[in-house]
Amino acid sequence: MLGEDSYLAREGICRALEEADDIELVATCGDLDSLRTAIDDAAPDVVLADIRMPPTGTDEGIELALELRTTRPNVGVVILSQYAEPLYAMRLLEGSSNRRAYLLKERVQDRDELTRAVRAVADGRSVIDPKIVEGLLAARRRREDSRLDALTAREQEVLALVAEGCSNGAISKRLVITKRAVERHVNSIFVKLDLGDSEDVSRRVKAALLYLAGQTG
C-alpha cells in the first residue's frame, strides 16, 4: 500500500512496484486519513509512506509508522523522504527497528533498491538509506572521543553495511569477502564499540545507528 500526495512520485513508485512479480500494490492514497482507512480495510503486509503528507505536511509518515507499531505490529513500513536527516531515521526506529525502512526518494529511480526495502521489511528486517549512514559516520568521526578511530577501514565499511540492514551474507557479497571474515569483522566491531554480540539483524541496525548518532556509551 502506498501513501504519497505527489502524483508524479506516486506514478513512478507504482510503476516500479508493478514490475515486481512478488509484490502486489493493493491501494494508493494521497493523504494520511485515507491511508489509515485503507490500512484498516486491506491489512497490507507493507506500507510505503511519504514522510510528509496532508493534512499538515510535516511528519505524517513517521507518526503513522509509530502508530502501527502498536496497532498493527506485523505491518512493515518503508518511509520515503527527500530529507537526508538522521533524526528522522532515529525517530522511525523508536521502540524497535523491526519491519522499518528509511529511504531517500532518489532511490525510487532504482527499482531494485525500492523492492529490496519492501521485501526486507516484509521479512521483519530493517533498511536505512546509505546516505543517512554516511552522515552519521561523518558526524561521529568529528567527535574527539569517537571510538570509531579504533576501527580499521574494513571494519568501518562493514559497520556502514550493518547499519543499512545487511546480513552477514549480503555484506560478504557486497565486499567480496568470505562470510567467516564478515563474522570476524562484526564481532570485532561490536567488541570495540561495546555494543554486545547479538545476531539479530534489526538489533544490530539499531545498535549501529544509536552508536553513530552518539547516543550510546
C-alpha positions as CSV (number, residue, x, y, z in Angstrom):
1,M,0.0,0.0,0.0
2,L,1.3,3.4,-0.9
3,G,0.7,6.8,0.7
4,E,2.1,9.7,-1.5
5,D,0.5,13.0,-2.2
6,S,2.6,13.9,-5.3
7,Y,1.1,12.5,-8.5
8,L,4.4,12.2,-10.3
9,A,6.1,10.4,-7.4
10,R,3.1,8.2,-6.9
11,E,3.1,7.1,-10.6
12,G,6.8,6.4,-10.6
13,I,6.6,4.3,-7.4
14,C,3.6,2.4,-8.8
15,R,5.4,1.5,-12.0
16,A,8.5,0.3,-10.1
17,L,6.4,-1.9,-7.8
18,E,4.2,-3.3,-10.6
19,E,7.3,-4.7,-12.3
20,A,8.0,-6.9,-9.3
21,D,6.2,-10.3,-9.7
22,D,6.1,-10.9,-5.9
23,I,4.7,-7.5,-4.9
24,E,1.1,-6.6,-5.2
25,L,0.1,-2.9,-4.8
26,V,-3.4,-3.1,-3.2
27,A,-4.1,0.7,-2.8
28,T,-2.7,4.2,-3.3
29,C,-3.6,7.2,-1.1
30,G,-2.8,10.9,-1.2
31,D,-3.2,11.8,2.5
32,L,-2.8,10.4,6.0
33,D,-6.5,9.9,6.7
34,S,-7.3,7.9,3.6
35,L,-4.2,5.9,4.1
36,R,-5.2,5.0,7.7
37,T,-8.7,3.9,6.4
38,A,-7.1,1.8,3.6
39,I,-4.8,0.1,6.0
40,D,-7.8,-0.9,8.2
41,D,-9.7,-2.2,5.2
42,A,-7.0,-4.1,3.4
43,A,-4.5,-5.0,6.2
44,P,-1.4,-4.8,3.9
45,D,1.9,-6.5,4.7
46,V,3.9,-3.4,3.9
47,V,3.0,0.4,3.7
48,L,5.2,2.8,1.7
49,A,4.6,6.3,3.0
50,D,5.9,9.7,2.2
51,I,7.4,11.3,5.3
52,R,5.2,14.4,4.7
53,M,1.6,14.2,3.6
54,P,-1.6,16.1,4.1
55,P,-3.2,17.3,6.3
56,T,-0.2,19.1,7.8
57,G,2.7,18.2,5.6
58,T,5.1,17.7,8.5
59,D,6.0,14.2,9.6
60,E,2.8,12.2,8.9
61,G,4.7,9.1,7.7
62,I,6.8,8.8,10.9
63,E,3.6,9.3,13.0
64,L,1.9,6.5,11.1
65,A,4.8,4.2,11.5
66,L,4.8,4.8,15.3
67,E,1.1,4.2,15.4
68,L,1.3,1.0,13.5
69,R,3.9,-0.3,15.9
70,T,1.1,-0.5,18.5
71,T,-2.0,-1.1,16.4
72,R,-0.6,-3.4,13.7
73,P,2.9,-4.6,14.7
74,N,3.2,-7.0,11.8
75,V,2.8,-4.3,9.2
76,G,6.2,-3.2,7.7
77,V,6.7,0.5,6.9
78,V,9.0,2.0,4.3
79,I,9.4,5.7,4.7
80,L,10.2,7.7,1.6
81,S,11.8,11.0,2.2
82,Q,13.7,13.7,0.3
83,Y,15.4,14.6,3.6
84,A,18.8,13.0,4.5
85,E,18.1,13.7,8.1
86,P,19.4,11.2,10.6
87,L,17.0,12.4,13.3
88,Y,14.0,11.3,11.2
89,A,15.5,7.8,10.8
90,M,16.2,7.6,14.6
91,R,12.7,8.5,15.4
92,L,11.4,5.9,13.0
93,L,13.3,3.3,14.9
94,E,11.9,4.3,18.3
95,G,10.9,1.2,20.3
96,S,12.1,-1.2,17.7
97,S,13.7,-1.3,14.3
98,N,11.9,-4.4,13.1
99,R,10.0,-4.0,9.9
100,R,11.1,-0.4,9.2
101,A,13.0,1.2,6.4
102,Y,14.0,4.8,5.6
103,L,14.9,5.6,2.0
104,L,15.6,8.8,0.2
105,K,13.2,9.4,-2.7
106,E,16.1,9.3,-5.1
107,R,16.2,5.6,-4.5
108,V,12.8,5.2,-6.2
109,Q,14.6,5.6,-9.5
110,D,16.4,2.3,-8.7
111,R,13.6,-0.3,-8.8
112,D,15.9,-2.9,-7.2
113,E,16.6,-0.6,-4.2
114,L,12.9,0.0,-3.6
115,T,11.8,-3.5,-4.0
116,R,14.7,-4.8,-1.8
117,A,13.4,-2.5,1.0
118,V,9.8,-3.7,0.6
119,R,10.9,-7.3,0.8
120,A,13.2,-6.6,3.8
121,V,10.6,-5.1,6.0
122,A,8.1,-7.8,5.0
123,D,10.6,-10.3,6.3
124,G,10.9,-8.4,9.6
125,R,14.2,-6.7,8.8
126,S,15.4,-3.1,8.5
127,V,16.9,-0.9,5.8
128,I,18.5,2.6,6.3
129,D,19.5,4.7,3.3
130,P,23.3,4.7,2.8
131,K,23.4,8.5,2.8
132,I,21.9,8.5,6.3
133,V,24.6,6.1,7.4
134,E,27.3,8.2,5.7
135,G,26.1,11.3,7.5
136,L,26.1,9.6,10.9
137,L,29.6,8.2,10.3
138,A,30.9,11.7,9.3
139,A,29.3,13.3,12.4
140,R,30.7,10.6,14.6
141,R,34.2,10.9,13.2
142,R,34.2,14.6,14.1
143,R,33.8,13.7,17.8
144,E,37.2,13.8,19.5
145,D,36.2,10.9,21.8
146,S,35.0,8.7,18.9
147,R,35.7,5.0,19.3
148,L,35.3,4.7,15.5
149,D,39.0,5.6,15.4
150,A,39.7,2.2,16.8
151,L,38.0,0.5,13.8
152,T,40.0,-0.5,10.8
153,A,39.0,0.8,7.3
154,R,37.4,-2.5,6.5
155,E,35.5,-2.6,9.8
156,Q,34.1,0.8,9.1
157,E,32.9,-0.5,5.7
158,V,31.3,-3.4,7.4
159,L,29.7,-1.2,10.1
160,A,28.1,1.0,7.4
161,L,26.5,-2.1,5.8
162,V,25.3,-3.4,9.1
163,A,23.6,-0.1,9.7
164,E,21.9,-0.4,6.3
165,G,20.4,-3.6,7.5
166,C,22.6,-6.0,5.5
167,S,23.0,-9.6,6.8
168,N,26.5,-11.2,7.1
169,G,25.8,-13.0,3.8
170,A,24.9,-9.8,2.0
171,I,27.9,-8.0,3.3
172,S,30.1,-10.9,2.1
173,K,28.7,-10.4,-1.4
174,R,29.0,-6.6,-1.4
175,L,32.6,-6.6,-0.2
176,V,33.7,-9.8,-2.0
177,I,35.0,-11.4,1.2
178,T,34.1,-14.7,2.9
179,K,31.2,-14.9,5.3
180,R,33.6,-16.1,8.0
181,A,35.6,-12.9,7.5
182,V,32.5,-10.8,7.9
183,E,31.6,-12.6,11.1
184,R,35.1,-11.8,12.5
185,H,34.8,-8.2,11.5
186,V,31.3,-7.8,13.0
187,N,32.4,-9.4,16.3
188,S,35.4,-7.1,16.4
189,I,33.3,-4.1,15.7
190,F,30.8,-4.8,18.5
191,V,33.6,-5.6,21.0
192,K,35.4,-2.3,20.1
193,L,32.1,-0.3,20.3
194,D,30.8,-2.1,23.4
195,L,27.5,-2.9,21.6
196,G,27.1,-6.6,22.5
197,D,27.2,-9.6,20.3
198,S,23.5,-10.0,19.2
199,E,23.0,-11.8,15.9
200,D,19.6,-10.3,15.4
201,V,19.8,-8.1,12.3
202,S,17.3,-5.4,13.5
203,R,19.0,-5.1,16.8
204,R,22.3,-4.8,15.0
205,V,20.9,-2.0,12.9
206,K,19.6,-0.1,15.9
207,A,22.7,-0.5,17.9
208,A,24.9,0.7,15.0
209,L,22.7,3.8,14.4
210,L,22.5,4.6,18.1
211,Y,26.2,4.5,18.3
212,L,26.8,6.5,15.2
213,A,24.3,9.2,16.4
214,G,26.4,9.5,19.6
215,Q,23.6,8.2,21.9
216,T,25.5,5.3,23.5
217,G,28.4,4.9,25.8
